[in-house]
Amino acid sequence: MAGVRRYRLLSFWVLLALALSGCQDGRVRDGSFEGKCVSVKDGDTIEVMRDKETVRVRLHGVDTPERRQPFSDVARRRTQELVKDRVVRVEVRDRDRYNRVVARVFVDDQDLSLQLVKEGLAWHYSYYSSDPRLAFYEFRARKKRLGLWQDQNPEAPWDYRRRQRRSK
């Protein structure tokens, strides 16, 4: 009887560990996949159709302006122009706290994160990325005063979100 209880208890912990580690969703957690971009939520979040399932994807390495921030609509529209209704390659890096897939997204071998930074429509999110190309192209866009860098003192999205949370 004690052996059966011990077996059940061990089984319970193993199943719990597997569930918490996300093993049941490993097909989206690791590697890469291709699918059609069916929706653009904002400049750095899109939805991709994969095996009849919509996967929400957060672009890795960048942060675009939040709604109600200058250039938010410009970044969202540009992301739409680049990927909406097109087949994209999603190279998964992680999942975020909102359970979105965090990934680099490519359309025709063009890195969407890199393109948005080059055009001055996104910050290099250096807290989560050490990609030297993103850092370089942000520096270059700032120097050329492209996109959001036209503003005298643009507010980073993470600072904007923090300020919004404090004011509530």
Sequence and secondary structure as in RCSB ss.txt:
>XXXX:A:sequence
MAGVRRYRLLSFWVLLALALSGCQDGRVRDGSFEGKCVSVKDGDTIEVMRDKETVRVRLHGVDTPERRQPFSDVA
RRRTQELVKDRVVRVEVRDRDRYNRVVARVFVDDQDLSLQLVKEGLAWHYSYYSSDPRLAFYEFRARKKRLGLWQ
DQNPEAPWDYRRRQRRSK
>XXXX:A:secstr
 HHHHHHHHHHHHHHHHHHHHTGGGHHHHSSEEEEEEEEEEETTEEEEEETTEEEEEEETTEE   TTSTTHHHH
HHHHHHHHTTSEEEEEEEEE TT  EEEEEEETTEEHHHHHHHTTSSEE TTT   HHHHHHHHHHHHHT GGGG
SSS   HHHHHHHHHHH 
